[in-house]
Structures are given as structure tokens and as C-alpha cells.
Amino acid sequence: MFTDVPRVVRAAALSDAELAAVPLDPQQVVAGAPEVRVLPLHEAEQLEVGVWQHSEGVSTDVEADELFVVLSGRATVEVDGGPTLEVAPGDVGLLPAGARTTWTVHETLRKVYVVRP
């Protein structure tokens, strides 16, 4: 689904089938059986853009520099040594590279992300 031409992706309305399942490392799963799905829209050396979804459950991650916009769902993101973020539709989040996070997803979370790898 990569393209170099302008287009619109109705990301909030994509079916789960349109996002590829990305297995979580079992060591990242803290509670539940969360499933992560992704639709990459652009990947380059300095920039990645896509749609990311995390079902209900709790998992950990080490972040890249990221800006995201929540399309649907709700989550609590605990940043080790930092704030606890409550995110919901319409929220814009910023995560610095190297941040260790714990994502507690209360309702399946879907977001558009822009990452500097």
C-alpha cells in the first residue's frame, strides 16, 4: 500500500483485515492477550508513517521518536521515570526515542503514527 502519489486513507474505518498482524514478543506482554496490527503507509530511512492498532491488554515497549494521533480507543501509557499519559480519540502524543513504556489498552486503540527510526 506504499505510494508516492497523494491519496487519502480512511484510517479510522479500516477493517482489521487491512492491517497486518505483528506478533508481540511474549516478554512484552504484561497482561491479557493483546494483538498488534499495522498498516505501513510510508517507510524511508528517516521517516515511517502508518496506522497502528493494539487490542485490549497490557504490553511494554521501547519507543522511537514518535508523534501520533489517536483515532479510536483509550489507553494509559506509563513512561518509566516520566509521566502517565491518558490517551483517547483526537489526542496527539509525543514519545522520545528510548522511552520505556507500558501500554494499558482499555479499548482497542488505533492511531496514526509518524516515527523517526
C-alpha positions in Angstrom: 0.0 0.0 0.0 3.1 2.3 -0.3 2.7 5.1 -2.8 4.5 8.2 -3.9 1.2 9.8 -5.1 -1.2 11.9 -3.0 -4.1 9.9 -1.5 -6.5 9.6 1.4 -6.6 6.6 3.7 -9.8 6.4 5.8 -7.7 5.0 8.7 -10.4 5.1 11.3 -12.7 2.9 9.1 -10.1 0.3 8.0 -11.1 -3.3 8.8 -8.8 -5.4 10.9 -8.1 -7.5 7.8 -6.5 -4.4 6.2 -3.9 -4.2 8.9 -1.2 -6.9 9.1 -0.8 -8.7 12.4 2.5 -8.1 14.0 3.3 -10.6 16.8 4.4 -9.2 20.1 7.5 -10.7 21.8 5.9 -12.7 24.6 8.3 -10.9 27.0 6.5 -7.6 26.1 3.1 -8.9 27.2 2.2 -8.0 30.8 -1.5 -8.9 30.9 -4.2 -10.3 28.6 -3.5 -11.4 25.1 -3.0 -8.1 23.2 -2.7 -8.2 19.4 -0.9 -5.5 17.4 -1.8 -4.7 13.8 -0.1 -2.3 11.5 -0.6 -0.7 8.1 2.7 0.9 6.9 1.9 3.9 4.7 5.5 5.2 4.1 8.9 3.8 5.1 12.1 5.6 4.4 15.5 5.9 6.1 14.5 8.9 8.2 10.7 8.6 8.4 8.0 6.0 8.9 4.2 6.7 8.7 1.4 4.3 9.3 -1.6 3.1 11.2 -1.1 1.1 14.4 -3.6 -0.8 16.4 -3.3 -2.6 19.8 -6.2 -4.6 21.2 -7.2 -4.6 24.9 -4.4 -5.8 27.2 -1.1 -4.6 28.6 2.3 -4.6 26.9 5.7 -2.9 27.1 7.8 -1.2 24.5 10.9 0.9 24.0 10.0 3.9 21.8 11.4 5.6 18.8 10.9 9.4 18.3 7.2 9.4 17.6 4.3 11.7 17.0 0.9 10.0 17.0 -2.8 10.9 16.7 -5.3 8.6 18.4 -8.2 7.7 16.1 -10.2 5.4 18.4 -10.0 3.6 21.7 -8.5 4.5 25.0 -5.2 3.7 26.7 -3.0 4.6 29.6 0.7 5.0 28.7 3.1 4.9 31.6 6.6 6.2 30.8 9.3 4.9 33.1 10.7 7.9 35.0 8.2 10.2 33.4 4.5 11.0 33.2 1.5 8.7 32.8 -0.4 9.7 29.7 -4.2 9.1 29.2 -4.9 9.0 25.5 -8.3 8.9 23.7 -9.6 9.9 20.2 -8.3 13.2 19.0 -5.3 13.3 21.3 -1.8 14.0 19.9 1.0 12.2 21.7 4.8 12.6 21.6 7.2 10.0 22.7 11.0 10.4 22.8 13.4 7.8 21.5 14.5 5.3 24.2 11.4 5.9 26.4 10.4 2.7 28.1 6.6 2.5 28.2 3.8 0.3 29.4 0.7 0.5 27.4 -2.6 -0.4 29.2 -5.2 -0.5 26.4 -8.7 -0.2 27.8 -10.5 -0.2 24.4 -8.8 -1.3 21.2 -6.5 1.7 20.3 -5.9 2.8 16.8 -3.5 5.6 16.0 -1.7 7.2 13.0 2.0 7.4 13.8 5.0 9.3 12.4 8.3 7.8 13.6 11.9 8.8 13.1 13.7 5.5 13.3 
